[in-house]
Amino acid sequence: MTDWKIRLKAATVHLFISLLVAGCAAWLVFGVWYPYPYREISGGRDLFLLVVTVDVILGPLLTLVVFNRSKPRRELVRDLALIGLIQLAGLGYGLWTVHAARPVHLVFEIDRFRVIHAVDVPEELLPQSPQGIVALPLAGPTTLAVRPFSSERERVDATLAALQGLHLGARPDFWQPYAPAVPRILKAGRPAGELARRFPARAAEIEAVMAATGQPAGQLVYLPLVSRKAFWTVLLDSRTAQVLGFVPIDAF
């Protein structure tokens, strides 16, 4: 077997191992941190694919270059171990980046929902998270709401802060459990049947998502959803405000 065939075989074995590790990482990212639809509306899929593609390609390519049976065994093992460490370090850094940008809450804000990511929440406000609410959960986003303002002054201050980039939904001092906000959420919701009339070109897609909720159209309401990279629409049960579906349409 020629030298290049041996190198190619070693690189192929390394590629399969890299793909196996990438598959485990994908389960963690898309199964835990970025469940649907957050992998799309929060940019998790693109970020993860960029990191993993570079990592998966880099390792086997380096193996193809350095693998040489004529090297002393100790030197060859050292080179391959170094490549593995470089690859694992790159994957670890990439996963840390994806983890830091993960969605942690879907928060009702006055007349819309906002996806809040771990990096959106000011570290100095974390201690002000209400009792019983995990500020930065690891197992996917939880559903919360923003409490009513306690005074006009608080409303003005919060509005000014939002204009500077600190949104209400990202402030632990304004968080409250979802259940007490249900009446306000339903009051802000609009009949889901309006969506197909507003977006006739997307009517089939809208109706498919509505049907997938298992509820009649008359028992659904919708609200806009704001995220870092996209504007979608949330479908809710008109009696409980339970989140039942997501439509990739800007309904503002």
N, C-alpha and C positions, 0 to 999 in steps of 0.2 A: 504494500500500500504506500503510495507516494506521500511525501510530507504534507502537501496541501490537503489531501484527502483525510489524513489523520487530524489535521487542524480543523477541517470542516466538520468532521464527526464530533470532535470535542466541543466546538461552538454550538452544534445542534443539540447536544446533550445539555449544555448550559442554557440554551434557549428554552428547552422544555422545563427545566427547573425554574427559570425566571418566570415563565408563564404560570406555573403552578403557584408560585409565591404571589404573583400579581392577581391571580384568581382569588386567593385568600384575602388579599387587601381589598379587592373589589367587593367581596361579601361584606366586609367591615364598613366600607364607605357607603355602598348603596343599600345595604340591608339594615344598617343601624343609624349612621349619621345623616344620610341623604335619601330617605325613602321617597318614593314618588309622591308629589311632583317636584320635590325640592331639588332633586338632582338636575332638573332643568331650570327652574326659576331662580335657583341660588347659584348656578354656575358650577356645581360640584362635578358634574360629568366631564365638562371640558377641562377643568383643572386637574382632575384625577387622570384623565386620558393623556394629558400632556406629560405629567410626571411619570406615569407608568411606561408610556411609549419610549421616552428617553432612557429610562432605566433598563427596560427589557432589551432595547437595541444595544445600549452601551456595553453591558456585560459580555454578551456573546461575541461582539466585535473585538473587544479587548482579548478575549480568550483566543479568537482566531489569529490575532497578531502574535501573542506571546507563547502559545502552546508549541512546544518543540520537544519531541521525544529524546533528542540528543542532549538536552540539558540534564544536569544531575538531578536526581529525583527530589532532593531537598530544595533545590532552587526552583524547580517547576511547581512544587507544592506551595512554596512561599509566594510565587507570582500569582497563582490561582487564588490563594487565600486573600491576597491583597486586592485582587479584582473583586472578589466576593464582598470584602469589607467596604470597598468603595461603593459597590452597588447597593449594599444594605444601608449605608449611610445616606446615599441619595434617596432611596425609597423612604427611609425614616424621616428625612427632612421634608420630603413631599407629603407624607401622611400627616406630619405635624402641621404643615401649612393648610392642608385640607381640613384637618381637625379644628384649627383655629378659626377657620371661615365657616364652620358648619352652622346650619340653622338650629336655633335652640327654642324659639317660641313662635307661634302664630298668634299675634295680638290684635284684638279688636280696638281700633282707634276711632272713636266718635262716629265715623260714617264709612269706615273701610277696615280691611285687615292688612296687617303689615308683617312680613317675615323678618324676624330679628335673628341676627347671627351673633355668634360668640364675640366676634371682634367689634360689634356695634355697641356692646354694653360697656359703659365706662367702669373701669376697675374700682374707682373710688366709690361708686354707688352700689357695688355688690352687697356690702353689709346691710343696705337698706331694703333688701328683698324681703317681702312679707313672709311671716312664718308659715311654713308648709309649702312654699314655692321654692323649687330647686332653681337657682339662678341660671346655671349653665349645665343643663342635663346632658348626659352622654348618649342616651338611648333614643335620640330623635326628638323633634320639636313637640312641645306641649302647647295646649291652647289656653290663652290668658286674655285678659281685657285690661284696658286702662280705666282707672277709677274716675268718677266725676271730680271736677275741680272743687277745692274747698273754699275758694274765694276768687274774686275777679282779679286780684293781684297775682294769684298763683296762675290763673289762666294766661294773663299777659306775659308773665315771666316764662312760662312753658312754651308759648307761641314764639317768643323771641329766640329761645334756645333751639326750637325746631328749625327756625329760619337759618340758624347757624350750623345745622346738621345733626343736632341731638334730638332725634324724634321721640315722641312720647312713649312709643312702644318699646324703646330701648332703655327706658329709665325704670330701674327696679323700685324707686320710690313712688311710682305711679301704678305699678302692677297690682292687680287683684285677681282672684280666682274667676274662672269663666262663668260659673253658674249664676252669681248675683247680677251679672251684666246681661243675662238673657233677654229681659224685657227691652232694654235699650238696643240690643242687637236686632231683635225682631222689628222694632219700630223703625230702624234705619234700613232694614231689608226691603227689597223691591220684588214684585212677583217675577218668578223665573220665566214665565211665559213671554215676558217682554223681550227677552234676549233674542229669540228667533226673529221677532219683528224688527228689532234694532239692527240685527246683522243677518239679513236674509241669505247672503252668500255663504254663511257658516251655519245655516239652520240645521242641516243634517248632522253636523258635528255636535252642535249644542244639544239636539234632541237625543243623540246617542249617549252623551254624558248624563243627561237627565234620566234616561231610561235605566242606565247602569246604577243609579242611586236606589232603585227599587221603590221609589215614591212617585205618586201621580204628580204631574206638573203643577197642579193646583196646590200641592202641599210643599212646594219648594219656593224659597226666596233666594236672592243673590245679593252679593256685595262685592265691590272691587277689591282686588288684592295687589299690594305693592311689594315688590322685592328689589333686591339689588340690581338685577339684570332684566327684569321683566314686569309687565303688568298683566295679571290674570284675573279670573273671576272665581269666587267661591260660591258653591251651592249649599244651602242650609235647609234643614227641616224647619218648616214654618211654625212648628209648635214648640220645639225644644232648642232650636238654633244649633243643633248638632251639625258639624261639617260633614257633608256627604259626598262632595265632588269638586273638581276643579276644571275650569274651562280655559284654554289658552287664548283668551280674548281680553282686550282692554275695555272694560265696561264703564269707565269714567264718563 
